Amino acid sequence: MGPIVRYYKKHFLQRCDENGYIKYFTAADFPGLEAEPFTFQSGANRLKGYFYSRPGCRDDELVVFCHGLWGGHRSYMAEIDTLCGLGYRVFAYDATGCFESEGESIMGLTQALADLNAALDALRAGGYREKYPKLSVIGHSWGGYAAGNVVNFRTDVNKAVVISGFVSVHKALLDFLHAGKNPFKLFAVSRIMKYERTLHPRYADVSMLTAIDSARVPFLISQSADDPTISYQANTVYIRENTTNRGVTYQLYEGRRHNPNYHPDAVAYMDVVFRKFNAGHYDTLEEKQTALKNVDWHRMTAQDEVFWSLIDSFLQEEVITNYDDYGI
């Protein structure tokens, strides 16, 4: 293993557990939200997830939610509760190396796709595909990459919703490393891609663009133009300019940064809190906990009702025909 891959593993692929100073909600923080555990195998690791629901939820559709990098599914409990409030049963899980799931580390960017495919296989084997005739996938960021790309391998997905996701591992690496035309950085990307291919040769080189062009399922892509984490130009604009499928729905924003599903006040509040926090110098866990002890975590993760009503409309449409953009 060369120095480039060692650097990649050290800075991108560490195990992700709760850090003790960020609040991660559970079902108990949302009165009436029910959680039923479900475990499944992904490669050598046992992954932990939950079926979330509220009384009276739909009996014809299951939504599988995929979390982003450096977190777990409980980083998205506000999103999950919102979906359950709209009447959906949601299955959400922790990826390999994250929170309640096994794994010494995240392993690679391709792992999100491998884990989602394994989750869908497990749901089929457990009889859930027969119980819920419609199955949709929703993912944010790293999870958006998985949700958008899993359609390359399956015919049992009804809809795909990609929130601030990246098109492919290759494009994500170019973006994360700010490679541009820098010869060394381009070489580094090529070495990391070689490593990703050793992990998951089936998944490493796939692209969401291929899945979209196949037109197997309707896609909704949402992102904010000022996203500082995933390049809007290199992903959403790239898809719009290169896809042959004109039936894709785009839900586009300004000023929402990496979380277009958040209420504008939540986006602004999070920005203020973490700008102040990141400007501080905290050496111990106790100091970090003290710095964030008065944060209103419900306010920081408040969801935009309009955003989710549009997602609900998209999921319930039987046929999608070249929607006008949901430009907001």
C-alpha positions as CSV (number, residue, x, y, z in Angstrom):
1,M,0.0,0.0,0.0
2,G,1.5,3.3,-1.1
3,P,1.6,6.6,0.7
4,I,-1.3,8.1,-1.3
5,V,-3.6,5.2,-0.3
6,R,-2.4,5.4,3.3
7,Y,-3.2,9.2,3.3
8,Y,-6.6,8.4,1.8
9,K,-7.5,5.8,4.4
10,K,-6.3,8.0,7.3
11,H,-8.2,11.2,6.3
12,F,-11.3,9.8,4.6
13,L,-11.9,6.3,5.7
14,Q,-11.7,6.1,9.4
15,R,-14.3,4.5,11.5
16,C,-17.1,6.8,12.4
17,D,-18.7,6.7,15.9
18,E,-20.5,9.2,18.0
19,N,-18.0,11.9,19.1
20,G,-19.7,12.8,22.4
21,Y,-20.3,16.4,21.7
22,I,-22.7,16.4,18.7
23,K,-26.3,15.5,19.5
24,Y,-27.5,12.5,17.6
25,F,-31.2,11.9,18.0
26,T,-33.0,8.6,18.6
27,A,-36.6,7.6,18.0
28,A,-37.3,8.5,21.6
29,D,-36.7,12.2,20.8
30,F,-39.7,12.1,18.5
31,P,-42.8,11.2,20.4
32,G,-44.9,8.5,18.6
33,L,-42.0,7.4,16.3
34,E,-41.6,3.6,16.4
35,A,-38.4,1.8,15.6
36,E,-38.0,-1.9,14.8
37,P,-34.4,-3.2,14.6
38,F,-33.2,-5.2,11.5
39,T,-29.7,-6.5,10.9
40,F,-28.1,-7.7,7.7
41,Q,-24.8,-8.8,6.2
42,S,-22.6,-6.7,4.0
43,G,-19.4,-8.5,3.1
44,A,-17.7,-9.6,6.3
45,N,-19.7,-7.1,8.5
46,R,-23.0,-7.2,10.2
47,L,-24.9,-3.9,9.7
48,K,-27.6,-2.5,12.0
49,G,-30.7,-0.7,10.9
50,Y,-34.2,0.1,11.9
51,F,-37.7,0.2,10.4
52,Y,-39.2,3.6,11.4
53,S,-42.9,4.3,11.3
54,R,-45.8,6.1,12.8
55,P,-49.2,4.5,13.4
56,G,-51.3,4.3,10.2
57,C,-48.4,4.4,7.8
58,R,-48.8,3.3,4.2
59,D,-48.8,-0.4,3.7
60,D,-47.7,-0.3,0.0
61,E,-44.4,1.5,0.1
62,L,-41.1,1.3,1.9
63,V,-38.5,4.1,1.7
64,V,-34.8,3.1,2.2
65,F,-32.7,6.1,3.5
66,C,-28.9,6.2,3.0
67,H,-26.8,8.5,5.3
68,G,-23.8,10.6,4.4
69,L,-20.1,10.3,5.1
70,W,-18.7,10.7,8.6
71,G,-22.1,10.0,10.3
72,G,-24.7,7.4,10.8
73,H,-28.4,7.1,10.1
74,R,-29.2,8.9,13.4
75,S,-27.5,12.0,11.9
76,Y,-30.8,12.1,9.8
77,M,-33.5,11.4,12.4
78,A,-35.2,14.7,11.6
79,E,-35.4,13.7,8.0
80,I,-36.6,10.2,8.9
81,D,-39.3,11.4,11.2
82,T,-40.5,13.9,8.6
83,L,-40.9,11.1,6.1
84,C,-42.7,9.0,8.7
85,G,-44.9,11.9,9.4
86,L,-45.9,11.9,5.7
87,G,-47.0,8.3,6.1
88,Y,-44.0,6.3,4.9
89,R,-42.3,3.4,6.6
90,V,-38.6,4.1,6.4
91,F,-35.7,1.7,6.7
92,A,-32.4,3.4,7.6
93,Y,-29.2,1.7,8.6
94,D,-25.6,2.5,9.6
95,A,-23.1,1.8,6.8
96,T,-20.0,-0.4,7.3
97,G,-17.7,1.2,9.9
98,C,-20.4,3.6,11.2
99,F,-22.1,3.9,14.6
100,E,-23.9,0.6,15.4
101,S,-22.6,-1.4,12.5
102,E,-19.5,-3.6,12.3
103,G,-16.4,-2.7,10.5
104,E,-12.9,-1.3,11.4
105,S,-13.4,1.6,9.0
106,I,-15.6,3.0,6.3
107,M,-13.2,1.1,3.9
108,G,-13.9,3.1,0.7
109,L,-16.3,5.5,-1.0
110,T,-17.7,2.5,-2.9
111,Q,-18.8,0.9,0.4
112,A,-22.0,3.0,0.5
113,L,-23.1,1.4,-2.8
114,A,-22.1,-2.1,-1.7
115,D,-24.0,-1.6,1.6
116,L,-27.2,-0.3,-0.1
117,N,-27.2,-3.2,-2.5
118,A,-26.7,-5.6,0.4
119,A,-29.5,-4.0,2.3
120,L,-31.9,-4.3,-0.7
121,D,-30.9,-8.0,-1.1
122,A,-31.6,-8.5,2.6
123,L,-35.0,-6.9,2.4
124,R,-35.9,-9.1,-0.5
125,A,-34.7,-12.2,1.3
126,G,-36.7,-11.2,4.3
127,G,-39.9,-10.9,2.3
128,Y,-40.2,-7.2,2.5
129,R,-40.3,-6.7,-1.2
130,E,-43.5,-8.8,-1.4
131,K,-44.9,-6.9,1.6
132,Y,-44.2,-3.5,0.1
133,P,-44.7,-3.6,-3.6
134,K,-43.1,-0.1,-4.0
135,L,-39.6,0.6,-2.8
136,S,-37.9,3.9,-3.1
137,V,-34.4,5.0,-2.2
138,I,-33.4,8.4,-0.8
139,G,-29.8,9.4,0.1
140,H,-27.9,12.5,1.1
141,S,-24.3,13.2,0.0
142,W,-22.4,9.8,0.2
143,G,-25.8,8.2,0.5
144,G,-27.0,10.2,-2.5
145,Y,-24.2,8.6,-4.5
146,A,-25.4,5.2,-3.4
147,A,-29.1,5.9,-4.0
148,G,-28.4,7.2,-7.5
149,N,-26.1,4.4,-8.5
150,V,-27.8,1.4,-7.1
151,V,-30.3,1.6,-10.0
152,N,-27.4,0.4,-12.2
153,F,-27.7,-3.0,-10.5
154,R,-31.4,-3.5,-9.7
155,T,-34.8,-3.6,-11.2
156,D,-36.8,-3.5,-7.9
157,V,-36.4,0.2,-7.1
158,N,-39.4,2.3,-7.8
159,K,-38.0,5.9,-7.4
160,A,-34.6,7.4,-6.6
161,V,-34.1,10.7,-4.7
162,V,-30.6,12.1,-4.7
163,I,-29.9,15.0,-2.2
164,S,-26.6,16.7,-2.6
165,G,-25.1,13.5,-4.0
166,F,-22.1,12.9,-6.2
167,V,-22.3,11.2,-9.6
168,S,-19.4,8.8,-9.2
169,V,-16.4,8.0,-7.0
170,H,-14.0,9.3,-9.6
171,K,-15.8,12.7,-9.8
172,A,-16.0,12.9,-6.0
173,L,-12.2,12.3,-5.7
174,L,-11.5,15.0,-8.3
175,D,-13.7,17.3,-6.3
176,F,-12.5,16.5,-2.8
177,L,-8.8,16.8,-3.8
178,H,-9.4,19.9,-5.9
179,A,-7.4,18.1,-8.6
180,G,-8.1,20.4,-11.6
181,K,-5.2,19.8,-14.0
182,N,-2.6,19.3,-11.3
183,P,-0.5,16.3,-12.4
184,F,0.3,15.1,-8.9
185,K,-3.3,15.3,-7.7
186,L,-4.6,13.5,-10.9
187,F,-2.0,10.8,-10.3
188,A,-3.3,10.5,-6.7
189,V,-6.8,10.1,-7.9
190,S,-5.7,7.3,-10.3
191,R,-4.0,5.5,-7.4
192,I,-7.0,5.8,-5.1
193,M,-9.3,4.6,-7.9
194,K,-7.1,1.6,-8.3
195,Y,-7.5,0.9,-4.6
196,E,-11.3,1.4,-4.8
197,R,-11.3,-1.2,-7.6
198,T,-9.6,-3.7,-5.3
199,L,-12.3,-3.2,-2.7
200,H,-15.3,-3.3,-5.0
201,P,-14.5,-4.0,-8.7
202,R,-18.2,-4.2,-9.5
203,Y,-19.0,-0.7,-8.2
204,A,-15.9,1.4,-8.5
205,D,-16.4,2.8,-12.0
206,V,-20.2,3.1,-12.2
207,S,-21.8,6.5,-12.8
208,M,-25.2,7.9,-11.8
209,L,-25.5,9.3,-15.3
210,T,-25.7,5.7,-16.7
211,A,-28.5,4.9,-14.3
212,I,-30.4,8.0,-15.2
213,D,-30.0,7.4,-18.9
214,S,-31.3,3.9,-18.6
215,A,-34.6,5.5,-17.6
216,R,-35.5,2.4,-15.5
217,V,-36.9,4.6,-12.7
218,P,-37.8,8.2,-12.2
219,F,-35.1,10.3,-10.6
220,L,-35.3,13.4,-8.5
221,I,-32.1,15.4,-7.9
222,S,-31.9,18.1,-5.3
223,Q,-29.0,20.4,-4.5
224,S,-28.2,24.0,-3.6
225,A,-26.0,25.9,-6.0
226,D,-23.8,27.1,-3.1
227,D,-23.0,23.6,-1.8
228,P,-19.5,23.8,-0.3
229,T,-19.1,20.0,0.1
230,I,-20.2,18.5,-3.2
231,S,-19.6,20.5,-6.4
232,Y,-22.9,21.7,-7.9
233,Q,-21.3,22.3,-11.3
234,A,-19.5,18.9,-11.4
235,N,-22.5,16.9,-10.4
236,T,-26.0,18.4,-10.8
237,V,-25.1,20.7,-13.7
238,Y,-23.0,17.9,-15.3
239,I,-26.1,15.6,-15.2
240,R,-28.4,18.2,-16.6
241,E,-26.0,19.0,-19.5
242,N,-25.2,15.3,-20.3
243,T,-28.2,13.1,-19.7
244,T,-30.4,11.9,-22.5
245,N,-33.2,11.4,-20.1
246,R,-35.4,14.6,-20.1
247,G,-37.8,13.2,-17.5
248,V,-35.5,13.8,-14.5
249,T,-37.0,16.1,-11.8
250,Y,-34.7,18.8,-10.4
251,Q,-35.4,20.5,-7.1
252,L,-32.8,23.3,-7.0
253,Y,-32.0,25.9,-4.4
254,E,-29.8,28.9,-3.5
255,G,-28.4,29.5,-0.1
256,R,-29.1,26.0,1.4
257,R,-25.4,24.9,1.3
258,H,-25.1,21.1,1.7
259,N,-28.6,20.6,3.1
260,P,-31.4,21.8,0.8
261,N,-33.9,19.9,2.9
262,Y,-33.2,22.1,5.9
263,H,-35.4,25.1,6.7
264,P,-33.5,28.3,5.8
265,D,-33.3,29.3,9.5
266,A,-31.7,25.9,10.3
267,V,-29.1,26.4,7.6
268,A,-28.3,29.9,9.0
269,Y,-28.3,28.7,12.6
270,M,-25.9,25.8,11.9
271,D,-23.6,28.1,10.0
272,V,-23.4,30.5,13.0
273,V,-22.9,27.7,15.6
274,F,-20.1,25.9,13.7
275,R,-18.3,29.0,12.6
276,K,-18.0,29.9,16.2
277,F,-17.1,26.4,17.3
278,N,-14.5,25.9,14.6
279,A,-12.9,29.2,15.5
280,G,-12.3,28.0,19.1
281,H,-9.5,25.9,20.4
282,Y,-10.8,22.9,22.3
283,D,-8.4,20.2,23.4
284,T,-10.7,18.0,25.4
285,L,-14.1,16.4,25.0
286,E,-15.3,18.3,28.0
287,E,-14.3,21.6,26.4
288,K,-16.2,20.7,23.2
289,Q,-19.2,19.6,25.2
290,T,-19.2,22.9,27.1
291,A,-18.9,24.9,23.9
292,L,-22.0,23.3,22.4
293,K,-24.1,22.8,25.5
294,N,-26.6,25.5,24.7
295,V,-27.2,24.5,21.1
296,D,-30.8,23.9,20.0
297,W,-30.3,20.7,18.0
298,H,-33.9,20.6,17.0
299,R,-33.7,24.1,15.5
300,M,-30.4,23.2,13.7
301,T,-32.0,20.2,12.0
302,A,-35.5,21.7,11.3
303,Q,-36.8,20.4,8.0
304,D,-38.3,22.5,5.2
305,E,-42.0,21.3,4.9
306,V,-42.2,22.5,1.2
307,F,-39.1,20.5,0.3
308,W,-40.6,17.3,1.7
309,S,-44.0,18.0,0.3
310,L,-42.4,18.0,-3.2
311,I,-40.6,14.8,-2.4
312,D,-43.9,13.3,-1.3
313,S,-45.5,14.4,-4.5
314,F,-42.7,12.9,-6.5
315,L,-42.9,9.5,-4.7
316,Q,-46.6,9.3,-5.2
317,E,-46.7,10.1,-8.9
318,E,-47.4,7.0,-10.9
319,V,-45.7,8.4,-14.0
320,I,-43.2,11.2,-14.2
321,T,-43.2,13.1,-17.5
322,N,-40.5,15.8,-17.9
323,Y,-41.4,17.9,-14.8
324,D,-40.6,21.6,-14.8
325,D,-37.8,22.3,-12.4
326,Y,-38.6,22.9,-8.8
327,G,-36.3,26.0,-8.8
328,I,-36.7,27.7,-5.4
